[in-house]
Amino acid sequence: MEPARNVLVTGASSGIGSETARHLARRGLKVYGTSRSQRRPSPDQHGIRWLELDVCNDASVAAATGAMRAAEGEIDAVVCNAGVGIFGSVEETSLEAARAQFETNYFGVLRVLRSVLPAMRTSGLGRIVLVGSLAGRAPIPFQSHYSSTKAAIDALALSLRNEIGPLGLGVSLIEPGNIDTPFNDAMDWSEGSDSAYAERIARCEREIREQLPKAPKPVVVAKAVEHALTARRPRVRYPVGESSWLVPIGRRLLPDFITLDLIRRTFKV
């Protein structure tokens, strides 16, 4: 399997996406970073070329991938990283908020994949990296919709690998645990303020906020993405972060009631 030479990184304006784009550029890949705001097409100080791309808009996705193809001839690899989070109980989070979560985190990935796969399939060359989360396997209390989108990305990655792997294309799933990024700063925490679950939600929020500064920096995720894009035989899954190996092993060996109890204890709910 040929290593990637150029790569499109969605959600590259901050956090994991930003660090991944910079890291890949430093490692010699030609990187096209995307964000929803207009960026200059010329390379920035890190060597990243910027494209405007809103994963929730079909025309925006088509325009961005078309611009990259026009410049490079083809898209060797895609890192689907763009995502958002919401906070609140299953009972009280509005259907509109839940749908918006899936629109970005799942259907946004699907839009990008549908835009790049035809050319990759025809050429028999290409690598796809989906940034999921260990929350897809160990769902976070009061972040059920975010966790559900990541579980959906897990299933999508595995199904896609079976569909296009025999064609010579690579698909890998990156599963970060706690990573010290501004992701939670952009989250709407207000859903829990007047909740029937207010006390437990407050404890969960406090625990999440206290854990984050102790977590690894996003470069650990960037290095996993690099391996998935350049290794001769990239792995299917890349759990990333301190003690990230505990989640897959726990899910494999422990009964669900023990796993759920451990999650409740972790988040103080």
C-alpha positions as CSV (number, residue, x, y, z in Angstrom):
1,M,0.0,0.0,0.0
2,E,1.5,3.3,-1.1
3,P,2.1,6.0,1.6
4,A,0.1,9.2,1.3
5,R,1.8,12.2,-0.3
6,N,-0.9,14.8,0.0
7,V,-3.7,14.8,2.6
8,L,-7.0,16.7,3.3
9,V,-7.6,17.3,7.0
10,T,-11.0,18.5,8.1
11,G,-11.6,20.5,11.2
12,A,-7.9,21.7,11.1
13,S,-8.4,25.1,12.6
14,S,-8.0,24.0,16.3
15,G,-7.3,21.1,18.6
16,I,-6.5,17.7,17.2
17,G,-7.0,18.8,13.6
18,S,-4.7,21.7,13.9
19,E,-1.9,19.7,15.5
20,T,-2.4,16.9,13.0
21,A,-2.1,19.2,10.1
22,R,1.0,20.9,11.4
23,H,2.6,17.5,12.3
24,L,2.0,16.0,8.9
25,A,3.3,19.1,7.2
26,R,6.5,18.9,9.3
27,R,6.8,15.3,8.2
28,G,6.9,16.2,4.6
29,L,3.3,15.6,3.5
30,K,1.5,18.3,1.5
31,V,-1.4,19.2,3.7
32,Y,-4.7,20.9,2.9
33,G,-6.3,22.0,6.1
34,T,-10.0,23.0,6.1
35,S,-12.2,25.2,8.3
36,R,-15.6,26.7,7.9
37,S,-14.2,30.2,7.7
38,Q,-12.5,31.6,4.5
39,R,-8.7,31.0,4.5
40,R,-6.0,32.1,2.1
41,P,-5.2,29.4,-0.5
42,S,-1.4,30.1,-0.3
43,P,0.5,28.0,2.3
44,D,0.7,29.5,5.9
45,Q,3.8,29.5,8.1
46,H,3.5,25.8,8.7
47,G,3.2,25.0,5.0
48,I,-0.5,24.2,5.2
49,R,-2.7,25.2,2.3
50,W,-6.2,26.2,3.5
51,L,-9.6,25.5,2.0
52,E,-13.0,26.7,3.2
53,L,-15.1,23.6,4.0
54,D,-18.3,23.2,5.9
55,V,-18.9,19.4,6.4
56,C,-22.6,20.1,6.8
57,N,-22.9,21.5,3.3
58,D,-22.8,19.4,0.1
59,A,-21.7,22.2,-2.2
60,S,-19.0,23.3,0.2
61,V,-17.5,19.8,0.4
62,A,-17.6,19.4,-3.4
63,A,-15.9,22.8,-3.9
64,A,-13.1,22.1,-1.4
65,T,-12.3,18.6,-2.7
66,G,-12.6,19.9,-6.3
67,A,-10.1,22.7,-5.5
68,M,-7.6,20.2,-4.0
69,R,-7.9,17.9,-7.0
70,A,-7.4,20.8,-9.4
71,A,-4.2,21.7,-7.6
72,E,-2.8,18.2,-7.0
73,G,-4.4,16.0,-9.7
74,E,-5.7,13.6,-7.0
75,I,-6.4,13.3,-3.3
76,D,-4.1,10.7,-1.7
77,A,-5.6,10.7,1.7
78,V,-8.3,12.2,3.9
79,V,-8.4,12.7,7.7
80,C,-12.0,13.2,8.8
81,N,-11.6,15.0,12.0
82,A,-14.2,17.8,12.1
83,G,-16.6,17.3,15.1
84,V,-18.5,19.0,17.8
85,G,-19.9,18.0,21.2
86,I,-23.0,18.7,23.3
87,F,-23.7,18.1,26.9
88,G,-26.9,17.0,28.6
89,S,-29.2,14.1,29.5
90,V,-30.8,11.8,27.0
91,E,-34.2,12.8,28.4
92,E,-33.7,16.6,28.1
93,T,-31.5,17.3,25.2
94,S,-33.6,18.5,22.3
95,L,-34.1,16.5,19.2
96,E,-32.8,19.5,17.2
97,A,-29.5,19.5,19.1
98,A,-29.2,15.7,18.8
99,R,-29.8,15.9,15.0
100,A,-27.2,18.7,14.7
101,Q,-24.7,16.5,16.5
102,F,-25.1,13.7,14.0
103,E,-25.2,16.2,11.1
104,T,-21.7,17.3,11.8
105,N,-20.1,14.2,13.4
106,Y,-21.5,11.5,11.2
107,F,-23.1,12.9,8.1
108,G,-20.3,15.4,7.8
109,V,-17.8,12.5,7.6
110,L,-20.1,10.8,5.1
111,R,-20.3,13.8,2.8
112,V,-16.5,14.0,2.6
113,L,-16.1,10.3,2.0
114,R,-18.7,10.3,-0.8
115,S,-16.8,13.2,-2.4
116,V,-13.4,11.5,-2.4
117,L,-14.2,7.8,-2.8
118,P,-15.1,7.6,-6.5
119,A,-11.6,8.8,-7.6
120,M,-9.8,6.7,-5.0
121,R,-11.8,3.6,-6.1
122,T,-11.0,4.2,-9.7
123,S,-7.2,4.7,-9.1
124,G,-6.9,2.0,-6.5
125,L,-4.9,4.4,-4.3
126,G,-5.8,6.2,-1.2
127,R,-6.0,6.2,2.6
128,I,-8.8,7.3,4.8
129,V,-8.5,8.0,8.5
130,L,-11.6,8.6,10.6
131,V,-11.1,10.3,14.0
132,G,-13.5,8.6,16.3
133,S,-13.3,8.4,20.1
134,L,-13.0,5.8,22.9
135,A,-16.3,7.3,23.9
136,G,-17.7,5.2,21.0
137,R,-16.9,2.1,23.0
138,A,-17.2,3.5,26.6
139,P,-20.0,6.1,26.3
140,I,-19.7,9.2,28.5
141,P,-22.6,10.0,30.8
142,F,-24.5,13.1,29.7
143,Q,-22.6,13.0,26.4
144,S,-24.7,10.2,25.0
145,H,-25.3,11.9,21.6
146,Y,-21.6,12.6,21.1
147,S,-20.7,9.0,22.2
148,S,-23.4,7.7,19.8
149,T,-21.9,9.6,16.9
150,K,-18.5,8.1,17.6
151,A,-20.0,4.6,17.9
152,A,-21.5,5.2,14.5
153,I,-18.1,6.3,13.1
154,D,-16.6,3.1,14.5
155,A,-19.2,1.0,12.6
156,L,-18.7,3.1,9.5
157,A,-14.9,2.7,9.5
158,L,-15.1,-1.1,9.9
159,S,-17.8,-1.5,7.2
160,L,-15.9,0.8,4.8
161,R,-12.6,-1.1,5.3
162,N,-14.4,-4.3,4.3
163,E,-15.9,-2.6,1.2
164,I,-12.8,-0.8,-0.1
165,G,-9.9,-2.7,1.5
166,P,-9.9,-5.3,-1.3
167,L,-9.5,-2.5,-3.8
168,G,-6.2,-1.5,-2.3
169,L,-7.5,1.4,-0.2
170,G,-6.7,1.9,3.5
171,V,-9.1,2.7,6.3
172,S,-8.1,3.3,9.9
173,L,-10.0,4.5,13.0
174,I,-8.2,6.8,15.5
175,E,-9.7,6.5,18.9
176,P,-8.5,9.3,21.3
177,G,-9.3,9.1,24.9
178,N,-8.8,12.3,27.0
179,I,-6.7,14.8,25.0
180,D,-5.8,18.3,26.3
181,T,-7.4,20.4,23.6
182,P,-9.9,23.4,23.5
183,F,-12.7,21.0,22.4
184,N,-14.6,21.3,25.7
185,D,-14.3,25.1,25.6
186,A,-16.5,25.1,22.5
187,M,-19.1,22.8,24.0
188,D,-22.5,24.1,25.1
189,W,-22.7,23.1,28.8
190,S,-25.9,25.0,29.4
191,E,-28.2,22.1,28.8
192,G,-27.6,20.9,32.4
193,S,-28.2,24.1,34.2
194,D,-32.0,23.6,34.9
195,S,-31.9,19.8,34.6
196,A,-33.7,17.2,36.7
197,Y,-30.2,15.6,36.8
198,A,-28.5,18.9,37.7
199,E,-26.4,17.6,40.7
200,R,-25.1,14.6,38.8
201,I,-24.5,16.7,35.7
202,A,-22.5,19.2,37.7
203,R,-20.3,16.4,39.2
204,C,-19.7,15.0,35.7
205,E,-18.9,18.3,34.2
206,R,-16.5,19.1,37.1
207,E,-14.7,15.7,36.6
208,I,-14.4,16.2,32.9
209,R,-12.9,19.7,33.3
210,E,-10.5,18.5,36.0
211,Q,-9.3,15.6,33.9
212,L,-8.6,17.5,30.7
213,P,-5.5,19.5,31.8
214,K,-3.9,16.3,32.9
215,A,-4.4,14.6,29.6
216,P,-1.8,14.2,26.8
217,K,-1.3,16.9,24.2
218,P,-2.9,16.3,20.7
219,V,0.5,15.5,19.2
220,V,0.0,11.9,20.4
221,V,-3.1,11.7,18.1
222,A,-1.2,13.4,15.2
223,K,1.5,10.7,15.4
224,A,-1.1,7.9,15.2
225,V,-2.6,9.6,12.2
226,E,0.8,9.8,10.6
227,H,1.3,6.1,11.1
228,A,-2.0,5.3,9.6
229,L,-1.1,7.4,6.5
230,T,2.4,6.2,5.9
231,A,2.8,2.6,7.3
232,R,2.9,-0.2,4.8
233,R,0.2,-2.0,6.8
234,P,-1.7,0.5,8.8
235,R,-3.7,-0.9,11.7
236,V,-7.5,-0.9,11.8
237,R,-7.7,0.8,15.2
238,Y,-5.4,3.3,17.0
239,P,-6.5,3.8,20.6
240,V,-4.6,7.0,21.7
241,G,-3.9,8.5,25.1
242,E,-2.9,7.5,28.6
243,S,-4.3,4.1,29.6
244,S,-6.2,4.0,26.3
245,W,-5.6,0.3,26.0
246,L,-7.8,-0.3,29.1
247,V,-11.0,0.5,27.2
248,P,-10.7,-2.1,24.4
249,I,-9.5,-4.7,26.8
250,G,-12.2,-3.9,29.4
251,R,-14.9,-4.1,26.7
252,R,-13.6,-7.4,25.6
253,L,-13.2,-9.1,29.0
254,L,-15.6,-7.5,31.4
255,P,-19.4,-7.9,31.5
256,D,-21.4,-4.8,30.7
257,F,-22.6,-4.2,34.2
258,I,-19.0,-3.9,35.5
259,T,-18.0,-1.7,32.6
260,L,-20.9,0.6,33.2
261,D,-20.2,0.8,36.9
262,L,-16.5,1.7,36.2
263,I,-17.7,4.5,33.8
264,R,-20.1,5.9,36.5
265,R,-17.3,5.9,39.0
266,T,-14.9,7.6,36.6
267,F,-17.3,10.5,36.0
268,K,-18.7,10.6,39.5
269,V,-22.3,10.0,38.5
